Amino acid sequence: MKFLHLADLHLDTSFASRSAPVRQRLREGTRRALQAAVELALREEVDAVLIAGDLFDGERLSFHTERYLAHTLGELTEGGIQVIYATGNHDPGGSSGPASRIEWPQGMTLIGGPEPHQVAIHRDGTLVGRVTGAGHASVRESDDLSARFPSPRGDVPEVALLHTQVVGARGEGEHHRYAPSELDRLRRAGYDYWALGHIHQRQGLSTDPAIYYSGSLQGRHPGEDGPRGGLLVELSPAAPPRVEFVELAPIRWETLELDDLADATTLGALAGRVRRAWEEARASDPGLPGGEWLLRVVLQGPCPLHRELAASDDRAELARELEASLDLLDVEIRSEGVRPPLDPAPHMDRSDLLGEALRLVAALQDPHGPSPSATLELEPGELAGFDGEDPDPYLRELLEGELPTLLEALLSDDAP
C-alpha cells in the first residue's frame, strides 16, 4: 500500500499579527501547499491520502475554503485515490462542527467521532491495506482515543490514523494535551504505521512499527521554520516501511541568529552582514523553486549600532531594506540581545573596584604572567568543577573573552 500522510493544514488561519498583504499570501500559501500535495499524490499514483486532523483552523470557515476543499480533494477521488480524513481539535466532527457542513466529494471518508472506523484500501479491485481512524467530536477531547483501536487482522498492511498528543514527543509542550496517548501503547497495538497529527514538528517516534508525525503542511509562525510538507509512505508485507518526506509548502519561515556585529558601523554594513548570512544559508538549502520566505533576524552581542537597533523606526527601516534586497515576503528584526561594544583598556588604570577587577581578570588571562591558581592562591581541590592536576589552562579558558562582559556588568550602574 502506498499513501500520502498529511496533517495540520489549518486552512483559514488568521495570521493576525501580520500585515494584510502578508496574511493573504500566507492563506494562499496553505492552499497552494494542499494543491501541491494533490499533484504529488496523483503523480505518485498513491492508493490513499490520509489527513490526520486540523484540516482547517476553526469554526469560521470561509466559503472560498469550503469550495476549494471540495474541488481539490475531489481531484483525488476522481483520480481513483481514496481520501480518509480524521478530525482534530481545531476541526471537530461533531454535528455542530464545520466539518459536518462541507459537501465532501464522493469517495472520501470523514471520520468525525471517537469510535474507530475502518476503511479497506483497494488497488485495481484488490485489497492492499486497511486504514483505521478515529476523530475528535469536540474541541477538547480528553480521552486516549488510541485505546479504542481494535487489533488489526494482519493479512494486509494496517494503518492507524489519529490526531493525538503522544506523551514525550518533541514539541509536545507547544500544544494542548488533547487525546493524549502513550508511545508504548501505540507500539503494542499491532499496526504497521501510525499516521499522526497535532504536533507540528515532523518526527518519527518509532521505526518498528513506524509511528510518525508529518508535521504541519505550512508553517504558521517563526517557530515553525524549515521545510514543511508531507510523508510519502510505502508498506509491504515483505519489507520495512519506506517513509519519505516531500517538501510542499511554497512559503517558509526562517530564523537567522547573528552575533558577530562588531564591524557593523552603518545600516549598509549591518544589512550586508545579514545578506551574507542569508545567502550562505540558502546555498545549502535553497527551498522550492519560486518559494517565498518570511525571515526573523535575531541580532545579539556587541554592536556599534546598539542605540539605533533599540528604536522601532530604525529596525523597521532595516527590515524594509532586507525585504527589498533579498526579495522576501516579510522581515522581522529582534535586537533584545544587542549591547554596546565596550573596550576595557581606558578603565584599566582606575583606582576603584572596577579597575581592580579588570586588572585581576587580565592578569589571570595572561599566558606569560603568574599562574592563575597562584594569583588566586587556589589548591586544585578547591576549584569547583575541576578534578585534574593543573587548573591553570582550565581557568584561562573559563575567563577567555570575559573582560568586555565584566566591564559591561560593572559599568551598568557606574556614573559617566
GUMIVEX-803310 format. One line per field, with one value per residue (C-alpha): chain; residue number from 0; y, z, x. Coordinates in Angstrom, 3 decimals, padded with zeros to 6 digits. Each point is the difference from the previous one (the first is absolute). Layout:
unit: [A,...] .
pos: [NUM,...] .
north: [Y,...] .
up: [Z,...] .
east: [X,...] .
This chain:
unit: [A,A,A,A,A,A,A,A,A,A,A,A,A,A,A,A,A,A,A,A,A,A,A,A,A,A,A,A,A,A,A,A,A,A,A,A,A,A,A,A,A,A,A,A,A,A,A,A,A,A,A,A,A,A,A,A,A,A,A,A,A,A,A,A,A,A,A,A,A,A,A,A,A,A,A,A,A,A,A,A,A,A,A,A,A,A,A,A,A,A,A,A,A,A,A,A,A,A,A,A,A,A,A,A,A,A,A,A,A,A,A,A,A,A,A,A,A,A,A,A,A,A,A,A,A,A,A,A,A,A,A,A,A,A,A,A,A,A,A,A,A,A,A,A,A,A,A,A,A,A,A,A,A,A,A,A,A,A,A,A,A,A,A,A,A,A,A,A,A,A,A,A,A,A,A,A,A,A,A,A,A,A,A,A,A,A,A,A,A,A,A,A,A,A,A,A,A,A,A,A,A,A,A,A,A,A,A,A,A,A,A,A,A,A,A,A,A,A,A,A,A,A,A,A,A,A,A,A,A,A,A,A,A,A,A,A,A,A,A,A,A,A,A,A,A,A,A,A,A,A,A,A,A,A,A,A,A,A,A,A,A,A,A,A,A,A,A,A,A,A,A,A,A,A,A,A,A,A,A,A,A,A,A,A,A,A,A,A,A,A,A,A,A,A,A,A,A,A,A,A,A,A,A,A,A,A,A,A,A,A,A,A,A,A,A,A,A,A,A,A,A,A,A,A,A,A,A,A,A,A,A,A,A,A,A,A,A,A,A,A,A,A,A,A,A,A,A,A,A,A,A,A,A,A,A,A,A,A,A,A,A,A,A,A,A,A,A,A,A,A,A,A,A,A,A,A,A,A,A,A,A,A,A,A,A,A,A,A,A,A,A,A,A,A,A,A,A,A,A,A,A,A,A,A,A,A,A,A,A,A,A,A,A,A,A,A] .
pos: [0,1,2,3,4,5,6,7,8,9,10,11,12,13,14,15,16,17,18,19,20,21,22,23,24,25,26,27,28,29,30,31,32,33,34,35,36,37,38,39,40,41,42,43,44,45,46,47,48,49,50,51,52,53,54,55,56,57,58,59,60,61,62,63,64,65,66,67,68,69,70,71,72,73,74,75,76,77,78,79,80,81,82,83,84,85,86,87,88,89,90,91,92,93,94,95,96,97,98,99,100,101,102,103,104,105,106,107,108,109,110,111,112,113,114,115,116,117,118,119,120,121,122,123,124,125,126,127,128,129,130,131,132,133,134,135,136,137,138,139,140,141,142,143,144,145,146,147,148,149,150,151,152,153,154,155,156,157,158,159,160,161,162,163,164,165,166,167,168,169,170,171,172,173,174,175,176,177,178,179,180,181,182,183,184,185,186,187,188,189,190,191,192,193,194,195,196,197,198,199,200,201,202,203,204,205,206,207,208,209,210,211,212,213,214,215,216,217,218,219,220,221,222,223,224,225,226,227,228,229,230,231,232,233,234,235,236,237,238,239,240,241,242,243,244,245,246,247,248,249,250,251,252,253,254,255,256,257,258,259,260,261,262,263,264,265,266,267,268,269,270,271,272,273,274,275,276,277,278,279,280,281,282,283,284,285,286,287,288,289,290,291,292,293,294,295,296,297,298,299,300,301,302,303,304,305,306,307,308,309,310,311,312,313,314,315,316,317,318,319,320,321,322,323,324,325,326,327,328,329,330,331,332,333,334,335,336,337,338,339,340,341,342,343,344,345,346,347,348,349,350,351,352,353,354,355,356,357,358,359,360,361,362,363,364,365,366,367,368,369,370,371,372,373,374,375,376,377,378,379,380,381,382,383,384,385,386,387,388,389,390,391,392,393,394,395,396,397,398,399,400,401,402,403,404,405,406,407,408,409,410,411,412,413,414,415] .
north: [000.000,003.453,003.153,003.657,001.000,003.623,001.846,003.418,002.101,002.592,001.542,003.474,000.800,003.738,000.834,003.048,001.331,000.545,002.744,-000.476,-000.861,-002.526,-001.564,-000.477,-001.588,-002.398,-001.124,-000.506,-001.836,-002.645,-000.648,-000.195,-002.527,-002.177,000.278,-001.112,-002.969,-000.976,000.223,-002.122,-002.659,-000.183,-000.063,-002.746,-001.966,-000.505,-002.166,002.477,003.427,000.045,003.246,-000.209,002.899,003.806,000.305,003.496,002.356,000.512,000.676,002.927,-001.720,002.229,-000.872,000.063,-002.671,-002.182,000.038,-000.374,-003.112,-001.686,000.700,-000.810,-003.219,-000.921,-000.059,-002.882,-002.051,000.557,-001.301,-003.213,000.977,-000.584,002.916,-000.753,002.921,-000.309,003.222,001.772,002.578,002.982,-001.684,-002.276,-002.289,000.387,000.985,003.707,-000.054,001.542,-003.379,-001.057,002.964,-000.648,-001.827,-002.511,-001.768,-003.510,-002.622,001.931,-001.340,002.460,-001.453,002.545,-001.906,-001.969,-003.476,-001.546,-000.391,-002.354,000.603,-002.667,001.235,-001.552,000.226,-001.266,-001.878,-001.732,000.616,001.525,001.351,001.392,003.361,000.300,003.499,001.892,003.699,002.739,000.739,003.119,002.650,-001.482,-003.746,-001.250,-003.784,-002.194,-000.908,-002.431,-002.318,-000.629,-001.232,-003.673,-002.530,-000.181,-003.211,000.121,-001.619,003.297,003.157,001.809,003.738,001.955,003.642,002.292,003.595,-000.443,001.349,-002.812,000.545,000.683,000.992,002.902,003.288,-001.329,002.983,002.335,-001.692,-000.718,-003.508,-001.218,-003.709,-000.878,-003.361,-002.021,-001.096,-003.490,-000.519,001.036,-002.350,-002.948,000.611,-002.096,002.584,000.324,003.803,002.712,003.145,002.701,003.659,002.769,000.611,002.225,-001.200,-002.754,-002.995,-003.748,-001.398,-003.594,-001.910,-003.466,000.466,003.270,002.842,003.448,003.577,001.581,003.467,003.017,000.283,003.745,001.822,002.440,002.079,000.427,-002.989,-002.248,000.659,-002.205,-002.093,-001.207,-002.604,-003.578,-003.580,-002.386,-003.503,-003.489,-003.063,-003.530,-003.303,-000.966,003.155,002.711,003.144,002.624,003.505,002.986,003.665,002.159,003.784,001.573,003.392,002.899,002.441,-000.579,001.657,000.224,001.457,001.406,000.543,002.349,000.985,001.108,003.657,001.889,001.375,001.012,003.767,001.034,-001.156,-001.170,-002.024,-001.632,-000.809,-001.449,-002.230,-001.357,-000.445,-002.056,-002.256,-000.445,-000.875,-002.521,-001.656,-000.201,-001.424,-003.246,000.171,001.903,-001.114,-000.598,001.780,003.234,-000.301,002.984,000.718,001.732,000.766,000.694,001.522,-000.363,002.366,-000.518,001.120,003.201,002.286,003.664,000.519,-001.089,003.314,-000.099,-003.609,000.930,002.334,-001.547,002.396,-000.981,-003.720,000.492,001.763,-002.884,-002.448,001.904,000.057,-003.752,-000.744,001.916,-001.192,-003.666,-000.084,-001.277,-000.035,001.366,000.751,000.349,001.401,-001.117,001.924,-000.595,-001.702,002.857,001.938,002.820,-000.962,000.686,000.332,-000.841,001.880,003.535,-001.385,-002.066,002.794,000.828,-000.163,-001.260,-003.488,000.025,000.563,-002.652,-002.582,000.701,-000.229,-003.265,-001.625,001.262,-001.448,-003.331,-000.174,000.949,-003.165,001.619,001.224,-001.799,-003.112,000.681,-002.559,001.710,003.439,-001.211,-002.158,-003.011,-003.647,-002.430,-001.564,003.416,000.784,-000.941,-001.979,-000.991,-003.342,000.015,000.741,003.366,002.519,002.853,-000.892,-000.609,003.400,001.872,-001.691,000.782,003.712,000.296,002.964,000.988,003.463,001.793,-001.905,000.890,003.614,000.196,-001.422,002.293,003.106,-000.586,002.143,002.046,003.766,001.533] .
up: [000.000,-000.926,001.560,000.787,003.669,000.669,003.156,001.540,-003.072,002.056,-003.013,000.686,002.737,000.659,000.293,001.921,000.972,-003.628,-002.479,-002.219,-003.158,001.914,001.613,-003.436,-001.403,002.939,-000.367,-003.719,000.766,002.054,-002.846,-002.460,002.283,-000.012,-003.788,-000.191,002.233,-002.332,-003.035,001.792,000.887,-003.575,-001.415,002.391,-000.555,003.709,001.225,002.642,001.534,003.796,001.864,003.744,001.226,000.127,-003.693,000.770,002.894,001.656,-000.125,-002.409,-003.303,-003.074,-002.923,-002.179,002.109,000.059,-003.793,-000.310,002.184,-001.812,-003.379,000.915,001.891,-002.776,-002.372,002.057,000.154,-003.722,-000.574,001.869,003.220,003.265,002.438,003.714,002.379,003.807,001.791,002.670,002.712,-002.404,-002.438,002.189,-001.722,002.335,-001.423,000.565,-001.231,-003.308,-001.426,000.033,-002.170,-003.000,-003.111,-000.160,-003.293,-000.559,000.820,002.956,003.561,002.871,003.471,002.397,003.247,002.574,-001.026,-002.367,-003.591,-002.415,-003.732,-002.452,-002.568,-003.458,-003.082,-003.255,002.001,002.255,003.755,000.743,003.528,002.655,001.770,003.423,001.291,002.812,000.150,002.483,000.468,002.095,000.370,003.290,-000.324,003.254,-000.510,-001.382,-003.293,-000.872,002.765,-002.059,-003.115,-000.730,-000.579,-003.718,-001.957,-001.484,-003.365,-001.779,001.119,002.711,000.683,002.974,-000.529,003.017,001.205,003.363,002.376,000.630,003.419,-000.319,-003.678,-000.999,000.121,002.085,002.346,-002.822,-000.354,002.211,001.448,-002.089,-000.600,001.839,-000.716,001.118,-002.454,001.504,-000.612,-003.652,-000.426,001.471,-001.972,-002.973,-002.780,-002.648,-000.089,002.191,-002.014,002.663,000.184,002.640,000.707,-002.769,000.077,-002.528,001.810,000.128,003.431,-000.987,-003.058,001.029,-000.137,-001.930,002.044,-001.571,000.275,-003.459,001.558,-001.191,-003.757,000.075,002.800,001.896,001.988,000.416,002.332,-002.861,-002.213,-002.526,-002.801,000.459,-001.908,000.228,000.323,-002.937,001.436,-001.502,002.036,-001.107,001.886,-001.239,000.770,002.654,-000.477,-002.360,001.313,-002.084,000.867,-002.953,000.302,-001.143,001.709,-002.398,002.902,002.692,003.270,000.874,002.860,-000.211,003.223,-000.322,002.767,-001.945,-000.351,001.239,-003.487,-000.812,000.342,-002.615,-001.152,-003.258,001.801,002.274,-002.900,-001.877,002.961,000.009,-003.791,000.095,002.733,-001.952,-003.213,001.829,001.515,-003.353,-001.767,001.944,000.232,-002.937,000.616,-002.699,-003.365,000.139,003.758,002.249,003.365,003.278,001.968,003.679,000.661,003.587,000.699,003.091,001.615,-000.202,-002.889,-000.719,-001.155,003.294,000.498,-003.504,000.412,003.182,-002.034,-001.726,-002.980,-000.709,000.316,-002.444,-002.452,000.191,-000.551,-003.085,-001.483,000.487,-001.421,-003.160,-000.476,000.776,-001.580,003.195,000.863,003.501,002.377,003.772,001.911,003.606,001.798,003.707,000.311,-001.511,002.383,-000.375,-000.847,002.930,000.058,003.364,-000.756,001.083,003.357,000.917,001.997,002.157,003.742,000.930,000.131,-003.764,-000.733,002.519,-001.485,-003.586,000.853,001.861,-002.913,-002.471,002.162,000.282,-003.801,-000.714,-001.138,000.856,003.453,003.336,000.001,000.710,002.803,001.708,-000.453,001.556,002.549,-001.030,000.626,-002.727,002.250,000.810,-003.579,-000.626,-003.199,-000.391,000.974,-001.947,001.104,-001.677,000.367,-001.879,-003.615,001.323,001.719,-003.050,-002.277,002.497,-000.043,-003.757,-001.466,003.356,000.301,-002.077,001.824,003.387,-001.070,-001.159,003.297,002.142,-002.061,000.016,003.105,-000.441,-000.384,-003.209] .
east: [000.000,001.243,-001.413,000.648,-000.160,-001.038,-001.049,-000.566,-000.751,-001.932,-001.688,-001.440,002.517,-000.340,003.740,-001.240,003.442,001.016,-000.860,-003.048,002.028,002.136,-003.084,-001.514,003.185,000.238,-003.611,000.548,003.241,-001.795,-002.425,002.895,001.703,-003.129,-000.183,003.633,-000.864,-002.844,002.285,002.622,-002.582,-001.251,003.520,001.137,-003.237,-000.539,-002.861,-001.153,000.541,-000.300,-000.706,000.664,-002.121,-000.053,-000.723,-001.297,000.527,-003.365,-003.718,000.189,000.624,-000.179,-002.249,003.084,001.714,-003.123,-000.174,003.755,000.094,-002.862,001.596,003.612,-000.695,-002.412,002.971,001.362,-003.184,-000.623,003.503,-000.795,001.797,-001.806,000.011,-000.355,-000.251,-000.144,-000.922,002.059,-000.610,-000.107,-002.408,-002.165,-002.457,-002.975,-003.397,000.682,003.600,001.064,001.025,-003.657,-001.035,002.244,-001.206,002.839,000.690,-001.298,002.607,001.395,-000.312,-000.503,000.663,-001.428,-000.505,001.982,-001.171,002.565,-001.129,001.739,000.432,001.165,002.545,-000.203,002.174,-001.517,-002.605,002.534,000.180,003.439,-000.489,-002.300,-000.148,-001.607,-000.607,-001.689,-000.871,-000.723,-003.699,000.725,002.674,001.241,000.347,001.544,-000.216,002.749,-001.651,002.787,-001.263,-003.155,001.775,-000.684,002.748,000.807,-000.469,003.488,-000.737,000.792,001.845,-001.975,000.153,-001.368,-001.034,-000.290,000.335,001.706,002.607,002.450,001.543,003.714,-000.060,002.262,-001.901,-002.911,000.207,-001.060,-003.399,-002.982,-000.160,-002.927,-000.661,003.240,001.576,003.006,002.665,000.182,-003.723,000.377,002.939,-001.901,-003.197,001.127,-000.276,002.695,-000.182,-001.520,-000.822,-000.132,-000.972,-000.125,003.703,001.357,003.601,000.638,001.474,000.180,-000.796,000.705,001.182,-001.210,-002.900,000.059,-001.549,000.261,-001.164,000.039,000.132,-001.974,-000.408,000.758,001.819,-002.223,002.535,003.781,000.153,-001.137,002.985,001.727,-001.493,-003.584,-001.960,-001.210,001.231,-000.147,-000.287,000.211,-000.967,000.703,-000.314,003.456,002.007,000.402,-002.110,001.380,-000.677,001.106,-000.497,-001.084,000.166,-003.266,-000.397,000.724,000.522,002.587,000.914,003.686,002.057,003.533,001.936,002.982,002.413,003.106,-001.008,003.070,000.768,-003.583,000.393,-002.606,-003.414,001.535,002.669,-002.571,-002.309,002.966,000.851,-003.564,000.007,003.195,-001.382,-003.240,001.823,002.188,-003.075,-001.797,003.054,-000.463,-003.798,-001.525,-003.577,-002.577,000.336,-001.970,-000.482,-000.660,001.573,-000.741,003.156,000.590,003.437,001.237,002.902,002.138,003.228,002.077,-000.969,000.876,-003.607,-001.525,-001.852,-001.481,-001.096,-001.837,-002.246,-002.998,000.219,003.600,-000.794,-002.872,002.335,002.482,-002.855,-001.205,003.495,000.389,-003.446,000.865,003.578,-000.711,-003.483,-001.612,-003.685,000.575,002.908,-000.080,002.981,000.570,002.764,-000.603,003.392,002.022,002.264,002.511,003.582,002.305,003.803,001.610,003.263,-001.104,-001.175,003.055,001.703,-002.995,000.654,-003.456,-001.500,-000.586,003.675,001.059,-002.380,001.083,003.690,-000.545,-001.866,002.623,002.785,-001.777,-000.324,003.626,001.841,003.365,-000.964,-000.264,-002.134,-003.706,-000.047,002.970,-001.562,-003.247,001.847,-002.091,000.744,-001.186,-002.640,-001.505,-001.113,-003.628,-000.544,003.650,001.521,003.293,003.545,000.737,-002.856,001.707,-001.073,-003.520,-000.107,001.344,-002.564,-002.749,000.894,000.655,-001.873,-001.493,001.583,-002.691,-002.744,001.466,000.421,-003.615,-001.241,002.148,-000.816,-003.744,-000.424,003.177,-000.398,001.437] .
